[in-house]
Amino acid sequence: MLLKVLQIVQMVFAVLLIISILLQQKGSGMGAGFGAGAGPIVSTRRGVDLFLYKATIFLSVVFFAIGISFIILQ
């Protein structure tokens, strides 16, 4: 029962992690996703960018913690 709940929670975190990563995309168009663009742009994260950055770190840590707990519980 616990493994089923953890599996569902991990799927939810996986979807949220994918969304948070995709929302951080800089540039415009599909080419920006594959490296095409004006070059490296260094800027300070503020507002929503900072929130998405921290949310991505949090979601990835929780996602991997759930994965490790699967290994321990099996």
C-alpha positions in Angstrom: 0.0 0.0 0.0 2.8 2.4 0.9 4.7 1.6 -2.3 1.6 2.5 -4.4 1.2 5.8 -2.6 4.9 6.6 -3.1 4.6 5.7 -6.7 1.7 8.0 -7.3 3.5 10.8 -5.4 6.6 10.3 -7.4 4.6 10.5 -10.7 3.1 13.8 -9.5 6.5 15.2 -8.6 7.9 14.0 -12.0 5.2 15.9 -13.8 5.8 19.0 -11.7 9.5 18.8 -12.2 9.1 18.6 -16.0 6.8 21.6 -16.0 9.2 23.6 -13.8 12.1 22.9 -16.0 10.2 23.7 -19.2 9.0 27.0 -17.8 12.6 28.1 -17.2 13.4 28.1 -20.9 15.1 31.2 -22.1 15.0 32.5 -25.6 12.2 32.2 -28.2 11.2 29.4 -30.6 12.1 25.8 -30.8 15.7 26.5 -31.7 16.4 28.0 -28.3 15.7 24.6 -26.7 18.5 23.0 -28.8 21.2 25.6 -28.3 20.5 28.1 -31.0 20.5 31.6 -29.9 22.4 34.8 -29.3 24.9 33.2 -27.0 25.3 33.0 -23.2 23.4 35.6 -21.4 24.3 36.2 -17.7 21.5 37.7 -15.6 20.3 37.8 -12.0 17.3 35.7 -11.2 14.4 37.7 -9.8 10.8 37.2 -9.1 9.2 34.3 -10.9 12.6 33.1 -12.3 14.0 32.8 -8.8 10.9 31.0 -7.6 11.0 28.5 -10.5 14.7 28.0 -9.9 14.2 27.2 -6.2 11.1 25.1 -6.9 13.1 23.0 -9.4 15.8 22.3 -6.9 13.2 21.4 -4.3 11.2 19.1 -6.6 14.3 17.3 -7.8 15.5 16.7 -4.3 12.1 15.3 -3.3 11.9 13.2 -6.5 15.3 11.6 -5.9 14.5 11.1 -2.2 11.3 9.2 -3.1 13.3 7.1 -5.6 15.9 6.2 -2.9 13.1 5.3 -0.5 11.7 2.9 -3.1 15.1 1.1 -3.2 15.2 0.9 0.6 11.6 -0.3 1.0 11.9 -3.1 -1.6 
